[in-house]
Amino acid sequence: MKLSNVDYQIMWNRLVAVVEEQATTLIRTAFSTSVREAGDLSAGVFDCRGRMIAQAVTGTPGHVNAMAESVPHFINEIGMDNICEGDVYLTNDPWKGTGHLHDFTMVSPAFYEGNHVGFFAATAHVVDIGGRGYGPDANEVYEEGLLVPIMKFIHAGDVNKDLVNIIRNNVREQDQVIGDLYSLAACNAAGDARLMDMMKEFNLAELETLSDFIIDNSRAATLSRIKDLPDGTYHNDMTVDGYESSVDMKVALTISGETLLADFAGTSGPSKFGVNVPMVYTRAYACYGLKCAIAPDIPNNTGSLKPFDVTAPEGCILNAPHPAPVSVRHVLGHFVPDVVLGALHKCIPGVSPAEGASALWNILLSARPLDPSSGLPPSEIMMFNSGGMGARATLDGLSATAFPSGVSTMSAEATEHVGPITIWQKDLLVGSGGSGEFRGGLGQTIVISANEGYELYFNAMFDRIKFPARGREGGKNGGAGSLVLDDGTVLNGKGRQHIPAGRKLILELPGGGGYGDPKKRSPELVRADLEAGYITLEQAVNDYGLTN
């Protein structure tokens, strides 16, 4: 029976439902809070050629778009002749996966009635991978933890117990990490089961025809959107804190007909520390930023990603080669959308938001007993936190919201449950959103201490302390971030540091920039912001001109 375009569209929608259940299974079964609470994951289905056909809405662009590049690496490394029914493959290679060792990508071939029809893939951030721990202090990737090359986790139904044993003996949180690996395999199996049901229901023998329909239509639609843009080259640059020195990020966005090139030439050179970004991650977030602005309604797959060409000079901080340290590549990687959207604003004004906090304020807390003989267990606690988004051309920025990563902020209760810490305060930071006709989103204040009998060490991986988010079209900058102890000790924005027993860590997360002249903001909205505690009286008077 010849299938119509309507038939293909129905099956396309069904595939999205399949991978969404795949992602939901991972969240339900995951051991670590970064997956279970924050949704730091991705899930997708691929054809036999390794092209991503559909991705789950749940998950992060850095994982999803990088994963779209990783599956062909699995095919090349494993070899089509070595792909067996019941196999599961994995890697955390930063340059063939999603940019750092803490993300595992798991790929499972799908077989229907004995024939290989495609792949399921999923990624998840694990709480520990050994080495120095999740932080920016290493000088080579070898110091950052265990790198597992592309290999079989399960061969024809049999688990590689030697691999499991090696991983278990190289990580601090053994049960969480190994549990998450099995969760990744389980979520792929859940997707596979639903795909088999779908293929039987629609009487499909293969996925390649459906895949061609999806990818060809997505590509054509994206090319059409690019063609509608004004031709030209548009530049933007942004300076961020970096580690040992500030980092200049530059992009030239060249549009000509159906071609679009984002070139990061001129960007700062590499860092000695783990803030470097592999090209796969830079490309993932550059494509995300551009696609959000240009083609937000076109489903995300290989077809809609391919039209965006992204380059950066090899060896710059946004194209770091092996063995550069890349543990916290998200810090600079999350600024990439702000950089490309700033250039796009010069091409199509009124679409790009103001700059936001952007980089997550993730914190890894290592709780250690004061008395090693006390019997109190050590613990590794991961907490994801977000500052404010930049204001949009017609709307205020969202407060304490993770853009561009899309992960959820972890609750205080869930975080306290996994380790001996107390979160004393977690609320919006008054006045941190940049003033504007549309106000920037607010950051947060978070206060943390160790429970009795413990002290804390933590890995800082924070930015926007020296260089806050810039406003757009006359909007004011967002508030800068800070971190101090409750005795006034100022701490560094990056690196491993100590919180003595009895002391509290105070984090103030940055806010987003404002959009438009603050004097144009409605006085009623200014008064409402003041009453709600979003802005200070000083802002209301000096920035917004409130007189009564």
N, C-alpha and C positions, 0 to 999 in steps of 0.2 A: 504493500500500500504506500502510495506516494504521500509524504508528509507535507503539510502546508506550513507557512510562516507562523500561523496561529498555533499549530501543534508544537513547533519548535519553541515558541515563546512560553507556552505552558510548561514544557519540559525544562526550560531555562529557569523559570521561577521555582520549579520543583527542586532543581539542583541547589538553589540558594537555601531552601528549607533544609535540604540534606546536610549542607555544611554548617548551618546554624545549629542543628542538633549535634553535629560533631563537636562544635565549640562548647555547647552546653554540657555535654558529657565530660569534657575536660574540666570545666569549672566544678562540676559536681564531684568529681573523683580526685581532684588535685589535692596534694598534701600542703603545699606552701601557700602562704597568704598572698603572695604576689600574683598568683594565678587565681586562687579561690576568691579573694576579696577584690583585687584590683583589675583582674581581667587582662594581665600582661601576657598575651597569647595571640595566636592566629590559627586559622584552620581553613583548608581549601581543598578543592578537587581539581585534578589535572588530567590531561589526556595522555596517550601513550608517548607523545613527543615531548612531554614535560611542560606543556603550555597550561597555565592556570585558566580554568574555565569559569570557576566561581569561588568566591571567598565568603566567609562568615562576616556578618556585620560586627559581631563581637570580636574585639581584638585591636591591635595597634597597627598603624600604617608601617612603622619600621619593621615589624615582623612580617606583615602580609606582603608588602611590596618586595622585601628582600627574599622572602620565601619563594616568590614568583621566579626569582633568578636561581634559586638553589636547587630545585628539583632536576634541571638538566645536569647539574654537577653529579647528582646521585646516579643518574642514568649512565653517564660517562664512566664514573668510578666503578660502579657495580658491574656494568655490562649487561646488555639485553639478554645475552645467553645465560646469565647467572641469576636472572630474576625468577623466583619460584613462588608458587602459591603458598601462602602462609608466612612469607618473609616480612620483616620489618627492618628498616635501616635508620641509622641516626648519625648525627655529627653535631659538634659545637664549634667547628672551625669558623673563626670570625670572617674569613674571606670567602667561604663557600656556604655560609649560613646567614646569620643576621647581625654580624658585626662585633660580637664579643663572646667570651667563653661561657658566660652565664646563661646563654640561650641555647637550648637543645632543639634541633629540628628533627622530627621523626617522619619518615616517609614509608608508606605501605602500598605495595602494588595491589590493584583490584582485579580479580578474576571473575568472569561470568561464564558459567557452564564450561569451565576449564580453559577459557581464552582470556588472555591479558587485555584489559580494556582501559586501564588508566592507573592513576595513583591518588592516594589521599596523603596530605601532608599537614603537619601541625607543629607549632613551636610553643615553647613555654620558658619563662625565666625561672631558673632554680635559685634557691637561697644561697647556695655555696658551691664552689667548684674547686676548693683547695687554694693553694698558693697564698698570696697575701690577703685574700678575701676581697670582697666587692668594694673596690676603691681605686683611686687614681695614682697610687704611689709607685707602682712598678715601673721599671725602665725597659723591660722587654715582655713580650707576651708569655714567655716561658715562666716568668715569675707570677703571672696572674692566675695560674691554675692548670688543671689537666685539660689538654686538647685532645679530643677524641676524633680521629679522622673518619671520613665516611666509611662505614662498615655495617655488617649485619648485627642488629640487636637480637633478632629472632631469625633463624634459618629454617624454613619449611615447618614452622610451628614449634621449634626447639629454641628456648632462650639461651643466648650466649652467656653462660654463667661465669666464665672467666672475665668477660668484659664487665659484668655487673660487680664482680668481686674487686676488680681494679678500681672502678669508680667508687665503690663503697669505702675502700681503704684510702682514698685520697680527698675525701670531703669531710667537713665538720658535722654537718647535719645529715647523717647517713640515711635515716628513714625517710626524711622529707625528699631528698634528692632522688633516691631509688624509687620511692613511691610516685614521684612526678613522672619518671620515665615510663613506668607501667601505665600511668594515666594517659600519657601521650599515645601509647600503643592502643589503649582501650578506646580513646576517642576516634582514632582512625578506623578501628573495627566497627564502631557505631555508625560512622559515615558509610562504610562499606556495606553494612547490612541494609541501610536505607536505600543505597544505590541499587543493590540487587533487586529490592522490591520494585523500585521505579522501572528498571530495565524490563522486568517481567511484566509489569502492568502495561507498559507502552510497547511491548514486543520489540525491544531493541536488542540487536546482536552486538553492537559496538557503539562507542561514543564519538568517534572521529567526525562523523557527519554533523552531529549536534555541535561539537566543538568548533568546527569550521564556521557554522552559522553564527555562533556566539562571538567568536573572535573577529570574524570578517565584519560583522555589523557594528561591533564596538569600535573597531579601528576606524571604519568609515565615518562613524558619527563623531569621533574625536578629531579626526583630520578636518572635518567640516567646521568644527568649532574653532580650530586653530586658523583655518583659512579666513574666518570672519574677523580676525584680529588685525589691527593696523600693522603693516610691515614696518620694520625698523629695528634698531638695537637700543635697548633700554638698560641702564646701569643702576646698580645700587650697592651700597657697602654698609657694613655694620661692625662695630667694635664691641667685643665682649671680654669678660674678665680673663679667661684662660686659666693657666696654672702658674707657671713661673713668670709669665708675662702676658700682656693682653694679646688678643687674637683679632686680626682684621679679616673679615669675610667679605669677599667681593664677588659679584656676579654680573655678567653681560648676557642679557636675554635677547637673542636675535630671532626675529620672526620674519619668515619669507614664504608667502603662499601657505602651503600645508606643512612646512617644516618649522620646528621650534627647537632652538638650542639654548641651553643654560650652561654657560661656561664660567667656572669659578677661578679662572686665571687671575693672579694677583693676590690670592688668599695667602695668609701667613704660612710659613714653613712648619715642619713637625715640632711637636713638643717632646721633651725627654720623658714625659709622664703619660699616664693612660687616658688622656683626653683626645687622642688621635681618633680619626674616623675612617674605617675602610670605605672604599668607593661604593660598595653595595648598599651601605646605609645612607650615604649622602644621596645616592640616586633615588633610594626609596622615599626619602622625605622631600627631595626636590620635586619628584613626580607628584607626590601627595599635595604639596602646596599649590602647584600649577593646576592639577586636576580639580581641586576644590573650587578654584576661581573660574576656570575655563569650562569644565565639563562635569559639574558635580552630580548631575542626574544620570550619567552614563555608568553602568555597572563596572566595577573594577575587575579587570582580568588582563591577560597578556595583550589582548587586542587594544584595550584602551590605555595601556601603559607604554606600548612600543613607540607611539608617535612622539613622545617626549625624549629628546636627546640631551643627556647630561654628561658633562666632562669636567675634569679638574686635573691640573698638572700632577703627575705622579710624584709623590714625596711631599706634597703640601699636606696641611693638617686635615684636609677633607678627602684625601686620597692616600692614606697611609699604607705602605706595603708591609708585608711580613718581614721581620718579627716585631714591628712597632707595638708598644703597649696600647691597648684599646679598650680597657675594662669599662670605662665610663664614657664610651663613645656617644651615648645619648645626650650628654650635656651640650656639646657643640652641634650634634646632629639635629637636635630639636630646634635649633635656631635657623636651620636651612630654609624652612618654609617662610619665616619672617623675611629672610634675605631675598628670596625669589618673589615673594608677594610685594615687597617694596619696589622691585623693578617693574613688576606687572602694573602697579599703581600708576606708573608714568605712561603706560600703554593704554590702560582702560581705567581711568579714575572712578572712584566710588564703589569699587568691588573689594579691594584688599582692606582688611582691618588694620588698626594701629598695631604696633609691636606689643607682644605680651610677655609675661614671665617666661613662657615657652618651655625652658628646660625644667623638668621635674626636680623637685627638691627631695630626691630619694635619700634615705639615711639607713645605713647598716649599723646596728647597735650590737656590740659584743659584750654580753654581761658575764663578768668573771667574779667568782666568790672571793671575798676579802681574805678568808682563811681557806687555803687549799685543802686542809684536812677536815673541813666542815661537812663534807659529803654533798654540799650544794652543787648541782650540775651547772656547767657553763651553758650559754645559749647564744644563738645568733638570731637577731630579730630584724626583719626587713620591713621598712615602712615607706610607702609612696605618698608624697604630698605634692600639692599643686598650688601655684600662685594664681594671679588673675589674668584673664585674657584681655587683649586689647579691645578697645571699643570698635564697633563697626560703623559703617557710614550712616546707618539709620537706627542703630540700637546700641545700648550700653553693652560693655564687655561683661562676660560671665565671671563671677567671682569663684576663686578656689576651684578652678576647672582646668583639667589637663588638656591643653591644646598645644601642639598637634598630636600628642601621643594617644589621647583618647582613653587612657586608663582611668579607673575610678580611684578616688582617694580612699585609703584604708581607714576604717573606723578605729577609734581609740579602744573600744572594747575588744575587737578582734586582735589588735596588736598586743594589748596587755595579756591576752589569753595565751600567747605563744612564748612569753618570756617574762622574767622578773623585773618589769618596769612599770612605772606609773605615769600616765599622761595627765598632768594637772590642768592643762588649759588647751583648748583647740577651738579658736573662734576667728572671725573675720578681723582683719587688721584695719582699723579705722583710718581713713585718709590715704590709703595706699593706692587707690585707683586714680589714674591721671585725670585731671579736670578737662572737660570739653563739652561741646554741645551734646555729645554722647560720652558718658563717663567710662573710664577704664574699669575693668573688673578688679576686685579687691584681693589682696593676698591674705595670708593667715598668720596668727600667732600660735605657736605650739610650744608647750613647756613640758619637758620630760626629765625624769630622774630614775635612778636605780632603786629597787626595793631594798629593804634592810638585809645586810649581809653581802651586798654586791657593790661593785663599782662598774662603770661603763667605759668602754672605748668605742669610738665611732669613726666611720669613714665619711668625711664630708665630700660632697660632690655637687656644690652649689655655685650658682652664677647670678648675674644681675645684682651684684653687690657694689661694684665700682661703676658699672654702666647700666643704668636702669632702662626699661623699655621706653622707646621714644613715641611721643604722640604723633598724630598725622593731621595735616590740614589745619594747623593752629592749635591742636590739642596739646595739653601738657604731658610731660613724662610721667610714667608710673612711679610709685615709690620703690626705692632700692631695698634689697634684702639685707639681713644682718643675722649674726649668730654670736651670742655671748653667754657666759655663765651668770647665775643670779648674783654673784659677787662683783659683777662688772667686768670680768676678764673677757677681752675681745678675742675671738677665735678665728682661725683661717677658714676661708670658703672652701678649701679643698685639702684633703689629706687626713691621715689617721691622727686622732687627738683623744685626750683623756677627760672624762668627767669624774672627778673624785667623789667618793661616797659622801652623801649629804648635800651635794651641789645639784642644781637644776640647770639643764640646757634650755636656753630660750631661743627659738627660731622665729624670725620675722620674715615671711616670704614676700617676694616682690609683687607689685601690682602691675596691671596693664596700662598702656598709654591711652590718653583720651583722643577723641576724634572731633575736630571742628572747634571753632572759637567758643570758649566757655561762656562768654557773655551772651551767646545765642541760646543757651539752655533755658528752658522754661523756669521762671521763679518758683512755680508750684513744685516742679521736680527737685529743684535745689532744696526747698524747705523739707520736702519728703525725705531726701537723702540725709539732711541734717538731723531730722527727727529719728530716722532709722539708725543713725550712728555710722553711716557710710562715709560721710565727709566730716571734716573738722569745721568749727566756726571760722577759723582763719581762712580755710579754702572757700567757704561760702561767701565771705566778704571780699577777700583779695582776688580770687580767681573768677568767681561767678558774679561779683558785684551786688550781692544781696544786701539790701539796706534796712530791711525790717523783718 
